[in-house]
Amino acid sequence: MLCRHPLKAGVNEKGIAWRPERLKEQGRVVTFSMSRLLRKHEAKFAATLVIDFPRATLEAPTIEKEEATKQEIEMPWNVIVHNDPVNLMSYVTMVFQRVFGYPRERAEKHMLEVHNNGRSILWSGVRERAELYVQQLHGYLLLATIEKTV
């Protein structure tokens, strides 16, 4: 319903009484005005828009829990870096040094393993730490994954 005058209490087309204060409380009234200059005369327009939203009922979200045993959580996970044709070897070596704190020789060994074999296992340990390392490697735009050791 669009009105070009101030919103007054009244009865709508269905015969239901309404008050502007009540509609504003419910968040169903939007009032806007605009003005512009026309040949040095200011023209003002104002409108009140009443939006009638049906009452919606929200359902409680369903929460699914995935439970793992302590043995599964503590089982070693491998952080694996895969080869990509984009990054320079010196860059990959520098990333391994920064993320894992490896000395240059060890970082170069892993970089060459990635280059020659297509992948290298950089670290093994608990899953949470492995996920952190993978996230850090992704931050350096390296392709990294984790996998569970068997």
Solvent accessible surface area in square Angstrom, and as a share of the most:
residue,aa,sasa,rsa
1,M,108,0.48
2,L,104,0.52
3,C,9,0.05
4,R,186,0.68
5,H,104,0.47
6,P,99,0.62
7,L,26,0.13
8,K,138,0.58
9,A,68,0.53
10,G,30,0.29
11,V,100,0.57
12,N,43,0.22
13,E,152,0.68
14,K,159,0.67
15,G,54,0.52
16,I,103,0.52
17,A,80,0.62
18,W,42,0.15
19,R,130,0.47
20,P,17,0.11
21,E,104,0.47
22,R,116,0.42
23,L,9,0.04
24,K,122,0.52
25,E,126,0.57
26,Q,50,0.22
27,G,55,0.53
28,R,52,0.19
29,V,23,0.13
30,V,70,0.40
31,T,91,0.53
32,F,96,0.40
33,S,84,0.54
34,M,127,0.57
35,S,66,0.42
36,R,142,0.52
37,L,133,0.66
38,L,79,0.40
39,R,224,0.82
40,K,197,0.84
41,H,132,0.59
42,E,103,0.46
43,A,25,0.19
44,K,152,0.64
45,F,82,0.34
46,A,63,0.49
47,A,12,0.09
48,T,9,0.05
49,L,60,0.30
50,V,22,0.13
51,I,55,0.28
52,D,103,0.53
53,F,124,0.52
54,P,118,0.74
55,R,192,0.70
56,A,87,0.67
57,T,128,0.74
58,L,169,0.84
59,E,158,0.71
60,A,87,0.68
61,P,113,0.71
62,T,125,0.73
63,I,141,0.72
64,E,162,0.73
65,K,168,0.71
66,E,168,0.76
67,E,153,0.68
68,A,51,0.40
69,T,83,0.49
70,K,148,0.63
71,Q,139,0.62
72,E,78,0.35
73,I,93,0.47
74,E,95,0.42
75,M,58,0.26
76,P,66,0.41
77,W,26,0.09
78,N,13,0.07
79,V,0,0.00
80,I,1,0.00
81,V,2,0.01
82,H,47,0.21
83,N,70,0.36
84,D,33,0.17
85,P,137,0.86
86,V,121,0.70
87,N,36,0.18
88,L,130,0.65
89,M,85,0.38
90,S,75,0.48
91,Y,68,0.26
92,V,13,0.07
93,T,3,0.02
94,M,55,0.25
95,V,0,0.00
96,F,0,0.00
97,Q,51,0.23
98,R,161,0.59
99,V,20,0.12
100,F,27,0.11
101,G,60,0.58
102,Y,21,0.08
103,P,81,0.51
104,R,132,0.48
105,E,128,0.58
106,R,115,0.42
107,A,0,0.00
108,E,61,0.27
109,K,121,0.51
110,H,12,0.06
111,M,18,0.08
112,L,83,0.41
113,E,58,0.26
114,V,9,0.05
115,H,92,0.41
116,N,109,0.56
117,N,110,0.56
118,G,30,0.29
119,R,91,0.33
120,S,2,0.01
121,I,76,0.39
122,L,4,0.02
123,W,58,0.20
124,S,61,0.40
125,G,19,0.18
126,V,72,0.42
127,R,101,0.37
128,E,141,0.63
129,R,119,0.44
130,A,0,0.00
131,E,74,0.33
132,L,83,0.41
133,Y,21,0.08
134,V,18,0.10
135,Q,127,0.56
136,Q,71,0.32
137,L,0,0.00
138,H,87,0.39
139,G,63,0.60
140,Y,64,0.24
141,L,144,0.72
142,L,8,0.04
143,L,97,0.48
144,A,2,0.02
145,T,56,0.33
146,I,44,0.22
147,E,67,0.30
148,K,90,0.38
149,T,35,0.20
150,V,193,1.11
